[in-house]
Amino acid sequence: MVTIILDLLALCCALATVFYVRSARHRQRFVKLLRNDQSTHPEALSLAEASFRKELHGAVVYGLLLLVVVLVNRVDIDNIMVVLGALGVPALLSVWWARTAVDEARIARNRYAMERRAKQALEQQNLAPKAWAARLAPEEVPDFSGFEIGRMYQAGSGLMAGDFFDVHRLGLHRVAAVIGDVSGHGIESSITAFQAKYLLRVFLRQFRDPAQAFEELNAQLTAGDRNEEFISVCVVVFDTEAATLRYASAGHPAAFLFQEDSTKPLRSTGPLLMLDPEASYFSREIPLLSGDLVVMYTDGLAEARASDQQFGESRIIRAAERDLNAAPDVLCKSLLDAAKDFAGGSINDDTAIMAIRRD
């Protein structure tokens, strides 16, 4: 019975020895790789060497245990203590290597803290585009008495958004709707969009005419060194007291005013912003009736492509007319869905859509 138990113990020790030897060989190769890499951090090399020593130590311990078990089971030895004394070798190695154990534990803890901070920084970096998009194209817009407002925004393939929209009150009876698009992609375009959106808030309060607001905004933005950026933007100011809307468009795709018996395009009334510091703009005023609907969008909607064809204005008008009686949010979603279906299921560019109905 004792022989069987010792045989099983020997088998276990043999298997453990094989596993530790294989692991130690892999870790040794990794240590050599780190030593040959000039960019390896000393702490990373130190931890790799410590891991290799531990695996090697395990291989030595179980190898000696295997030897001891075999000798005890197969050889008649008068003084068993001589055989067991062989286990003192790994014990001495453990004492020698333990000198650096505390430092290695400190290094491991510090690296864990560094990796955790790096992970948090990466998470913050990944959240940044969402935070910018929430400022430029908020998921919720304020409720204004006398108006139904819908909006839809879909980010494109770029990291940072350049499209923006805004709805805010200019006075007791006046509400401004703004939609725009900055050329290019990336953080710089996103910052420019952010500046344009909130400067327009200031200038639209300062100047009753949105064209004057454009001229002031254009002068402010072209004063900087941004020769490669341009902004298209459309502003519609609803005046419930005068029963009118006044709009100005700086090179932006045509918005559409849907009335009971007609559809009016609200086309550009001046060039792109930041194209010419001396550019001039004008606005147009149109009577506003109860039930009138304005649809505004960025070029991602009109330029959705199927082969060599674009979704275009005519398809936007037809898609909107199919759902004119729907809630503005539903109308915006149906427009986006129609463009995506036309383009084969997806749109690569940022796309913003707004629909505002006068009650």
N, C-alpha and C positions, 0 to 999 in steps of 0.2 A: 504493500500500500504506500509506504514511504517513497519507494522508487517511482511509482506512478506520479505521485504529487511532484517529486523533484523533476521528473521528465516534463510535466506540464509547465512547471515554473521555468525550466530551461527554454522551452518553446516560446513562452511569453517574452523572456529576456532576449531571445534571438530576434523575434519580430520587432521588438522595441529598438534593438540595436540597428536593424536594417532601416527602420523608419527615420531614426535620428541621423544615421549616416547620410541617407539621401537628402534629408532636409539641410544638413550641414554643407553638403556639396553645392546645393543650389545657392545657399546664402554666401558661400565662399566665392562663387562666381559673381554674385551681386557686389560683394566687397571689391573684387578686382575691377569690375566695371566702374564703380564709383571712384576708385583710386586713379583710374586712367582718364577720368573726366575732370578737366581742369576747373570746371564751374561748380563742382560738388562742394556743398557747404560742409565745413569740418564737423558740425554737429550731426549731420546726416550720415557721414562716414563713421563717426563714433558709435551711433546707434546701430548701424549695420554690422560693425565689428562685434559689438556686444551681443547682438542676436546670433551671429555665427558662433561665438564662444559658447553660448548657452546650448545650442544644438550639438556642438562638438562635445561639450561636457556630458550631455545626456547620452550620447553614443558611447563615450568612455565608461560611464557608470554602468549602463546595461550590458556592455561588453564584458566588463569585469564580473558583474553579477552572473552572467552566463558561465564564465570560466569557473567561478566559485561553485556554482550549482553542479556543474559537470564533474569537478574534482571531488566534491563531497559525495556525489552519487556513484562515481565510478572508481575512485581511488581510495585505498585504505590509508588514511593519514592519521598518525598518532596525535599530532598537535594541530587541531583545526584552526587555532588562532593564527597560525602562519598563513593559511589560505585567506582567512577573513581580513588579515592585515593588508591584503592587496587593495581593499576598498579605501585604504587611507590615501591612495594616489588621487582619486577625484576629489576627496575631501580637502586635501592640500591645495589642489587647483581652485576649488571653490573659495577657499580663504584668500588666495592670491588675487583672484578676479574680483572678489567682493570689495577690494579697495576702491574701485571706481563705480560701484553699484549705485551709491547715492547721487553721484554726478550724472550718471546715465538716467536715473529716474527724474532728476531735475530737468535734464535736456528733453526727455520725453514729454514732461509736463509743459515745458515752455513751447515745444513744437505744437502740442495740442492746442495751447492757447493761441498761437499764431495762426494755425489752420482755422480755428473757430472765428477769429477776427477776419481772416481772409474770406471765409464763407459769408459772414455778415456783410462785408463790404461788397461782395459779389451780388448778394441778394438786394442790397440797396441800389446797386448799379442796374440790376434787372428791373427794379421798381421805378427807376427814374423815368423811362419813356412813358409808363402808365401815368405817373404823376403829371408829366408835362401834358399828355393827351387830355387828362381830366381838367386841366386849366384851359386848354385851347378849345376843347370840344366836350363840355361837361355833360354827364349823363342825365342831369336834371336841369331844366330851365325854369325860371320863375313863372308863376301864374300872373297874368295881367287881365284885369276885368275888361270884358268886351272882346277878348281875343282867344282863339284856340291855337296853340302852338305845338308843332311836332318837330322832331329832329331825329336824325339817324347819322351815325358816324361809324365808319369801318376803316381801321388802320391798314395801310398797304404793307408791302414787303420790307420797307425801310425801317430802321431802328427807331427813328424819331419822327414825329408828325410835323407837317408844315401847314396843314389845313386848320382853319379855326372858324368858329361861329360864336355869335353873341346876341342876346336880346336884353335890352335894358330900357328903363323909363327915362325920358328926357325932361318930362314935366308932367303936369296933371293930366294932360290930354294927348301927350305925344310919346310914342314908343318907337325905338330904333331896333331894326334887325340887321345884323351884319354877318357876312360870310366872306371868307378870303382864303387865299392859297399863296404860300411863299415858294418860289422856284427852288429846286434842289432838295436834298435830304440831309439829315444829320442834325447835330446839336445846334449849329449856327442858324440854320433855317428855322428851327423850332424856337430859338431865342428871338429871332426877328419877328416871327408870327406872334409871339407873346407880347413883344413891345408894341407891335402894330395894333393888336386887339385892345390893349388898355390905353394907349395914346388916343385911339379913336374915341373911346369913352369920354375922355377929357375934351377933345376938340368938338365932338358932336354936341356937347353941352355948351361949349363956348360959342359955336357958330350954328345959327339956325339952319343954314343951308349945308347939306352934306358935301357939296362940291367944295365949299370953303374949307371944310374939315379935311378933305383930301389934299388940298393945296398945302395946308399947314403940316399935315402928316408927311407929305412928300418932301417938303423942305427940311423937316427934322431928320428923316431917315437918310436922305441923300447927303446930309452933312458929314456922315461917317464914311469910313473906308470900306464900302460894301459893293464894289462895282459889279460883282457877279451875282447879286441877288435882285430879284424883282418880285413885286407883290401884285396879284390881281385881287380886287375886293369890290363887293357890291354892298351898298347901304340903302335900305328902304326905311323911311321915316313915316309912320302912320300917325295922322292927326285926326282924332275922333271928333274934335270940336269943329274943325273946318271940313270934315268928311273928305279928306284928301290923303293921298300918299305922295311923297316926294322921294325920288330915288336918284342916286348917282352911282356910276359903275366905272371903276378904273381897270379897263382891259379885262373884265371878268366875263365868263360865259353868261349868256343872256338868262336872266330870271324870267319867269312868266307870271302874268296876272290873269287868272281865270275869272271871268265875270259871267253873268247869266247867259249872255248871247255872243260872247267873243273871248278870244285869247290874245293878250297883248304881250309881245316880248319886251323886256326891259333891258335894252342893249347898252353897250359901253358908251359912256359919255366923256371919255378921256383915256389917255394912255396908262399903261402899267405904272404903278408907283415905283420910285427909285430908278426909273428909266431916264428921266430928264428933270433936273432940279428946277427948271423954269416952266414945267408943264402946267397947263391950265385945265380946269375941269368945269363942267356945267351940270345942272340937275334938271329933271323934268317933274312936273306935277300932274297927277291924274286923279280925277274924282274917285272916291272910295265908297262903295255901297255895302250894305249889309250882305253877308254871304260871300263877298269877294275873297279869293284865295291867291296868295303869292307863294310860288315855289322857287326856292333858291338852292343852288348846288355848286360844288366845285368840279373841276374838269375830270376828275376820276370817274364821274358818272357818265358824262357825255363821251369820253374817250375809251370807255370799255370796248374791247375789240373782239371781233370774231373774224379770224383770218385777216383780210385787208380792209374790213368794214368797221366803222365805229357805231356805237349805240346812237349817238347824235341827238339833235334837238327834236326832230320829228317823232322819234320813238319815245322821247321823254314826254312830249305833249300827249301822245296817244295813251301811254301808260298812265299818266296823271288823269286824263279824262275818263278812263275806266273806273277810277276810284274817287271822283271829285266829291261824292257825298260821304265818303268815309272820314273817320277821325284823322287829323293831320299826322299823328304818329303812324297810323296804319298806312296812310298814303305814302309816307317817306319809306317805310319798309317795303311796300309793294314796288316802288320805283327802284330801290336797290336790288330787290329780288329779280325784277325784270332785266336789269342790266347784267346781273350775274348769270342769269339763264342765257342771255344773248351771248355772253363771253365764254360760255362753256362751264360755268360753275364758280368762277372766282374772278376778282378784280385785283390787280397787282398794285394799283396806285391808291393813295389815301382818298377817301370819298366822304364828303359831308353833304347832307341834305337837310333843308329846313322847309317847313310849310306853315304859313301863318294865315288863319282865316279870321275875317272880321265878323263878329256876331251880328 
